[in-house]
Amino acid sequence: MCVEAEKEDTFVARRTGDELPENVEDAIARATIYAAKRLNIKAVAALTKSGKTALLMSRMNSNVLIYAMSSVV
């Protein structure tokens, strides 16, 4: 069952970095997680209005904690 579920994972290429970023937010999210993983950083803070960058970072395969901070309530 898990094998079949993974076949349906449409974000697997994005999380593993096998495809090019779609936009600036995607590129920033990927670069942040890549650097955090390589430098053994435990957590990152995403300053965001919409939460999109933090959401994109959370979809990537990592153990890095992500804290999203916004001035918008």
PyMOL commands that set and color helices and strands:
alter all, ss='L'
color gray80, all
select helices_A, chain A and resi 2-7+12-16+24-38+52-58
alter helices_A, ss='H'
color red, helices_A
select strands_A, chain A and resi 43-47+65-69
alter strands_A, ss='S'
color yellow, strands_A
deselect
rebuild
show_as cartoon
